Amino acid sequence: MTHYILRRLIYAVPLLILISIIVFFLISLAPGGPMAAFEENPNLTPEDIVRLEEEFGLNQPIYVRYWKWAKRIVVGDWGYSNVTHRPVLEEIGHRLPNTLQLMLVAFSITLLISIPIGLYSALHQYSLFDHVATFFAFVGQAIPIFWFGLILIIIFNVWLNNPVSPHHGFAWSHFTQCADCKPLLPGGGMAPYGVDDPTLGQRIQHMILPVTMLAMFGMGAYTRYMRGQTLEVIYQDYIRTARSKGLSERMVVMRHAFKNALAPVVTIIALDLPGLFGGALFTETIFSWPGMGRLFYRSAQRGDYPLLMGIVMINAVLIIAFNLLADLSYAYLDPRIRYD
């Protein structure tokens, strides 16, 4: 096992180098260029643009720029944002906790609900529960995530209102005028406007809609994966052998069927885990959540290439690392797999 891990880590080095080369060249050749954000500033003269190009080294050939960037990365210098002029790692470190807070909650809820539903649905194939679960799984995957987010905002932030005054009852503001009502749930941000240190209750309120949006989208996929893999496993010969030995149905399902059905699902989970750090582009944009996904989108808009490179390379490292963890987990979940 140790030799396998070392071999995979060694293979990861040239892979990361290749990824960095491709991404660096693609970003550098993108329309607009790194100076797009400065060229839109009417206060900068052409001489100022030339001076900034020399300061950032953008007047040099692209391979020279890549070599300088790679040397800085090796020693831990990720450069500075072209827009905020703050260190790239500082910008990422400021947004990463917000993304993890949102994504970990959504991902945990997704797995805690979808895995049991998929397992139970497969064990009761063609039952009413199975048909209902399959229907909602397809709905969860078919609904465009950005559309679903907007619908949540319209319903819980625009239509549904909570009365501030005890003299008013619950109101649908779309049909009823309520001067002293406030939205049932906030439609964006991490805290109420003007509040720098929100309470736990305020944070939870602001997380409900984006977490619901992410969990709804993820539950459909994981429910189908788990159901399909369980159906494939429960008809295998070793499951029938376990039943013939007199093991209880619970023991057969949980000790034999569930572990083996979960192995392929781990691959999907491992591929999705880097997204916990990369953020959710649509969700964070729709709900104005100050996380990594929104940071990437804003950086791409403003041509902040050092920040874009930093985010992409961190995601590349995480993808390689979590794929290695997925491979190692197979040996635990499926005793037939060995890496010795």
C-alpha positions as CSV (number, residue, x, y, z in Angstrom):
1,M,0.0,0.0,0.0
2,T,2.8,2.4,0.8
3,H,4.5,1.8,-2.5
4,Y,1.2,2.4,-4.3
5,I,0.7,5.8,-2.5
6,L,4.3,6.9,-3.2
7,R,3.9,5.9,-6.9
8,R,0.7,7.9,-7.2
9,L,2.2,10.9,-5.6
10,I,5.2,10.8,-7.9
11,Y,2.9,10.6,-10.9
12,A,1.0,13.6,-9.6
13,V,3.9,15.9,-10.0
14,P,4.2,15.9,-13.8
15,L,0.4,15.9,-14.0
16,L,0.2,19.1,-12.0
17,I,3.0,20.7,-14.2
18,L,1.1,19.8,-17.3
19,I,-2.2,21.2,-15.9
20,S,-0.4,24.4,-14.9
21,I,1.1,24.9,-18.4
22,I,-2.2,24.3,-20.2
23,V,-4.2,26.5,-17.8
24,F,-1.6,29.3,-17.8
25,F,-1.4,29.4,-21.6
26,L,-5.2,29.3,-22.0
27,I,-5.8,32.1,-19.5
28,S,-3.0,34.2,-21.1
29,L,-4.5,33.8,-24.6
30,A,-8.1,34.5,-23.4
31,P,-9.8,37.6,-25.0
32,G,-9.2,40.9,-23.3
33,G,-5.9,39.9,-21.7
34,P,-4.6,40.6,-18.2
35,M,-4.7,44.4,-18.8
36,A,-8.4,44.5,-19.6
37,A,-9.3,45.7,-16.1
38,F,-6.8,48.6,-16.3
39,E,-7.6,49.6,-19.9
40,E,-11.2,50.3,-18.9
41,N,-10.1,52.9,-16.4
42,P,-10.4,56.3,-18.1
43,N,-7.9,57.9,-15.7
44,L,-5.1,55.7,-17.0
45,T,-3.1,57.0,-20.0
46,P,-1.4,54.8,-22.6
47,E,1.9,55.5,-20.9
48,D,0.4,54.2,-17.6
49,I,-0.7,51.0,-19.3
50,V,2.8,50.5,-20.7
51,R,4.3,51.1,-17.3
52,L,1.9,48.6,-15.7
53,E,2.7,46.0,-18.3
54,E,6.4,46.3,-17.5
55,E,5.7,46.2,-13.8
56,F,3.7,43.0,-14.1
57,G,6.0,41.5,-16.7
58,L,3.3,41.2,-19.3
59,N,5.5,42.6,-22.0
60,Q,7.6,39.4,-21.9
61,P,7.0,36.2,-23.9
62,I,4.4,33.9,-22.5
63,Y,6.9,31.1,-21.7
64,V,9.1,33.5,-19.7
65,R,6.1,34.6,-17.7
66,Y,5.2,31.0,-17.0
67,W,8.7,30.1,-15.9
68,K,8.7,33.1,-13.4
69,W,5.3,32.2,-12.1
70,A,6.3,28.5,-11.6
71,K,9.5,29.5,-9.7
72,R,7.4,31.7,-7.4
73,I,4.8,28.9,-6.8
74,V,7.5,26.4,-5.8
75,V,8.7,28.7,-3.0
76,G,5.2,29.5,-1.8
77,D,4.8,32.9,-3.5
78,W,1.4,32.8,-5.4
79,G,1.6,36.4,-6.5
80,Y,-0.8,39.3,-6.0
81,S,-4.3,40.0,-7.3
82,N,-4.3,42.5,-10.2
83,V,-7.5,44.1,-8.8
84,T,-7.2,44.2,-5.0
85,H,-3.4,44.0,-4.9
86,R,-3.6,41.6,-2.0
87,P,-1.8,38.3,-1.9
88,V,-3.6,35.5,-3.8
89,L,-3.4,33.1,-0.9
90,E,-4.9,35.9,1.4
91,E,-7.8,36.4,-1.0
92,I,-8.5,32.7,-1.2
93,G,-8.1,32.2,2.6
94,H,-10.6,35.0,3.2
95,R,-13.3,33.3,1.0
96,L,-12.6,29.6,1.6
97,P,-14.2,29.4,5.1
98,N,-17.4,30.8,3.7
99,T,-17.5,28.2,1.0
100,L,-16.7,25.3,3.3
101,Q,-19.4,26.5,5.7
102,L,-22.0,26.4,3.0
103,M,-20.8,23.3,1.0
104,L,-20.1,21.0,4.0
105,V,-23.6,21.5,5.4
106,A,-25.2,21.0,1.9
107,F,-23.1,18.0,1.1
108,S,-23.7,16.4,4.5
109,I,-27.5,16.8,4.2
110,T,-27.3,15.4,0.7
111,L,-25.5,12.2,1.7
112,L,-27.5,11.7,4.9
113,I,-30.8,11.8,3.0
114,S,-30.0,10.4,-0.5
115,I,-27.9,7.3,0.5
116,P,-30.6,5.8,2.8
117,I,-33.3,6.6,0.3
118,G,-31.4,5.0,-2.5
119,L,-30.7,1.9,-0.4
120,Y,-34.3,1.5,0.8
121,S,-35.7,2.2,-2.7
122,A,-33.6,-0.6,-4.2
123,L,-34.6,-3.0,-1.4
124,H,-38.3,-2.3,-2.1
125,Q,-38.1,-2.1,-5.9
126,Y,-41.3,-1.1,-7.7
127,S,-43.0,-0.2,-4.4
128,L,-44.8,3.1,-4.0
129,F,-41.8,4.5,-2.1
130,D,-39.5,3.4,-5.0
131,H,-41.7,5.2,-7.6
132,V,-42.0,8.4,-5.5
133,A,-38.2,8.4,-4.7
134,T,-37.3,7.8,-8.4
135,F,-39.7,10.6,-9.5
136,F,-38.2,13.2,-7.2
137,A,-34.7,12.0,-8.1
138,F,-35.3,12.7,-11.8
139,V,-36.9,16.0,-10.9
140,G,-33.9,17.0,-8.8
141,Q,-31.6,16.3,-11.7
142,A,-33.8,17.8,-14.4
143,I,-34.5,21.2,-12.8
144,P,-31.9,23.8,-13.8
145,I,-30.2,24.8,-10.6
146,F,-30.2,28.5,-11.3
147,W,-33.9,28.4,-12.0
148,F,-34.6,26.5,-8.8
149,G,-32.6,29.1,-6.8
150,L,-34.6,32.0,-8.3
151,I,-37.9,30.2,-7.5
152,L,-36.8,29.8,-3.9
153,I,-36.0,33.5,-3.6
154,I,-39.4,34.5,-5.2
155,I,-41.4,32.2,-2.9
156,F,-39.6,32.6,0.5
157,N,-38.2,36.1,0.1
158,V,-40.8,37.9,-2.1
159,W,-44.1,36.2,-1.6
160,L,-44.0,34.7,1.9
161,N,-43.7,37.3,4.6
162,N,-43.4,37.2,8.3
163,P,-45.3,39.9,10.1
164,V,-43.3,42.2,12.4
165,S,-46.4,43.4,14.1
166,P,-48.5,40.9,16.2
167,H,-51.7,42.4,14.7
168,H,-51.0,40.9,11.3
169,G,-51.2,37.3,10.4
170,F,-49.0,35.4,8.0
171,A,-49.2,37.0,4.6
172,W,-48.6,36.2,0.9
173,S,-47.2,39.7,0.0
174,H,-47.8,38.9,-3.7
175,F,-51.5,39.2,-3.1
176,T,-51.7,41.0,0.2
177,Q,-50.3,44.4,1.1
178,C,-48.4,44.3,4.4
179,A,-46.5,47.4,5.3
180,D,-44.8,46.0,8.4
181,C,-43.9,42.6,7.1
182,K,-40.4,41.2,6.4
183,P,-39.3,38.3,4.2
184,L,-39.7,34.9,5.7
185,L,-36.1,34.0,4.7
186,P,-33.3,36.2,3.5
187,G,-32.6,36.0,-0.2
188,G,-28.8,36.6,-0.2
189,G,-25.7,37.3,1.7
190,M,-24.3,35.7,4.8
191,A,-25.7,38.2,7.3
192,P,-28.3,41.0,7.5
193,Y,-27.3,44.2,5.9
194,G,-24.9,46.2,8.0
195,V,-24.2,43.4,10.5
196,D,-20.6,42.4,10.7
197,D,-20.8,39.8,13.4
198,P,-24.0,37.8,12.8
199,T,-25.4,35.4,15.4
200,L,-25.7,31.7,14.8
201,G,-29.4,32.0,14.1
202,Q,-28.8,34.7,11.5
203,R,-26.2,32.6,9.8
204,I,-28.5,29.6,9.7
205,Q,-31.3,31.7,8.2
206,H,-29.1,32.9,5.4
207,M,-27.9,29.4,4.7
208,I,-31.4,27.7,4.4
209,L,-32.1,28.7,0.8
210,P,-28.6,28.1,-0.8
211,V,-28.3,24.8,1.2
212,T,-31.7,23.7,0.0
213,M,-30.7,24.6,-3.6
214,L,-27.5,22.6,-3.5
215,A,-29.0,19.6,-1.6
216,M,-32.0,19.3,-3.9
217,F,-29.6,19.1,-6.9
218,G,-27.3,16.6,-5.3
219,M,-29.9,14.3,-3.8
220,G,-31.3,13.4,-7.1
221,A,-28.0,12.2,-8.4
222,Y,-26.9,10.3,-5.3
223,T,-30.2,8.6,-4.8
224,R,-30.1,7.2,-8.4
225,Y,-26.4,6.1,-8.0
226,M,-27.1,4.3,-4.7
227,R,-30.3,2.7,-6.0
228,G,-28.7,1.4,-9.2
229,Q,-25.6,0.0,-7.4
230,T,-27.6,-1.7,-4.7
231,L,-29.8,-3.4,-7.3
232,E,-26.7,-4.6,-9.1
233,V,-25.2,-6.0,-5.8
234,I,-28.2,-7.7,-4.1
235,Y,-28.6,-10.2,-6.9
236,Q,-25.0,-11.4,-6.8
237,D,-24.1,-15.0,-5.8
238,Y,-22.3,-14.0,-2.6
239,I,-25.5,-12.3,-1.4
240,R,-27.5,-15.4,-2.0
241,T,-24.8,-17.5,-0.2
242,A,-25.0,-15.2,2.8
243,R,-28.7,-15.6,3.0
244,S,-28.4,-19.4,2.6
245,K,-26.1,-19.5,5.6
246,G,-28.9,-18.1,7.8
247,L,-27.7,-14.6,8.3
248,S,-30.3,-12.1,9.1
249,E,-31.5,-9.8,6.3
250,R,-30.2,-6.8,8.2
251,M,-26.7,-8.4,8.4
252,V,-26.8,-9.4,4.7
253,V,-27.8,-5.9,3.6
254,M,-25.5,-3.8,5.9
255,R,-22.4,-6.0,6.1
256,H,-22.3,-7.3,2.5
257,A,-24.6,-5.5,0.1
258,F,-24.3,-1.9,1.4
259,K,-20.5,-1.8,1.5
260,N,-20.0,-3.2,-2.0
261,A,-22.8,-1.0,-3.4
262,L,-21.1,2.0,-1.8
263,A,-17.8,1.4,-3.5
264,P,-18.7,2.9,-6.9
265,V,-20.6,5.7,-5.3
266,V,-17.4,6.7,-3.5
267,T,-15.9,7.5,-6.9
268,I,-18.7,10.1,-7.5
269,I,-18.2,11.5,-4.0
270,A,-14.5,11.8,-4.4
271,L,-15.0,13.7,-7.7
272,D,-17.5,16.0,-6.0
273,L,-15.4,16.7,-2.8
274,P,-13.0,19.2,-4.5
275,G,-16.2,21.2,-5.3
276,L,-16.5,21.8,-1.5
277,F,-13.4,23.9,-1.7
278,G,-14.1,25.3,-5.2
279,G,-17.5,26.6,-4.3
280,A,-20.8,26.5,-6.3
281,L,-20.7,29.1,-9.0
282,F,-24.4,29.5,-9.7
283,T,-25.5,29.2,-6.0
284,E,-23.0,31.7,-4.7
285,T,-23.8,34.1,-7.5
286,I,-27.6,33.9,-7.1
287,F,-27.5,34.2,-3.4
288,S,-24.6,36.7,-3.2
289,W,-22.6,34.2,-1.0
290,P,-19.0,35.5,-0.7
291,G,-17.3,32.2,-1.4
292,M,-14.8,30.7,-3.8
293,G,-17.3,30.2,-6.7
294,R,-18.2,33.8,-6.7
295,L,-14.6,34.8,-6.3
296,F,-13.7,32.8,-9.4
297,Y,-16.5,34.3,-11.4
298,R,-15.5,37.9,-10.4
299,S,-11.9,37.2,-11.1
300,A,-12.7,35.9,-14.6
301,Q,-14.9,39.0,-15.2
302,R,-12.1,41.4,-14.2
303,G,-9.2,39.5,-15.8
304,D,-7.6,38.8,-12.4
305,Y,-5.3,36.1,-13.8
306,P,-3.0,35.5,-10.8
307,L,-6.1,34.8,-8.7
308,L,-7.6,32.6,-11.4
309,M,-4.4,30.5,-11.6
310,G,-4.3,30.1,-7.8
311,I,-7.9,28.9,-7.6
312,V,-7.4,26.5,-10.6
313,M,-4.2,25.0,-9.2
314,I,-5.7,24.5,-5.7
315,N,-8.7,22.7,-7.3
316,A,-6.3,20.5,-9.4
317,V,-4.4,19.4,-6.3
318,L,-7.6,18.6,-4.5
319,I,-8.9,16.6,-7.4
320,I,-5.8,14.5,-7.5
321,A,-5.7,14.0,-3.7
322,F,-9.4,13.0,-3.4
323,N,-9.1,10.5,-6.3
324,L,-6.2,8.9,-4.4
325,L,-8.4,8.7,-1.3
326,A,-11.1,7.2,-3.4
327,D,-8.8,4.5,-4.7
328,L,-7.6,3.7,-1.1
329,S,-11.2,3.5,0.2
330,Y,-12.0,0.8,-2.4
331,A,-9.6,-1.6,-0.6
332,Y,-11.6,-1.1,2.6
333,L,-15.1,-1.3,1.0
334,D,-14.3,-4.2,-1.4
335,P,-12.0,-7.0,0.1
336,R,-11.3,-8.2,-3.5
337,I,-9.3,-5.1,-4.2
338,R,-5.6,-5.0,-3.1
339,Y,-2.9,-2.5,-4.0
340,D,0.1,-4.6,-2.7
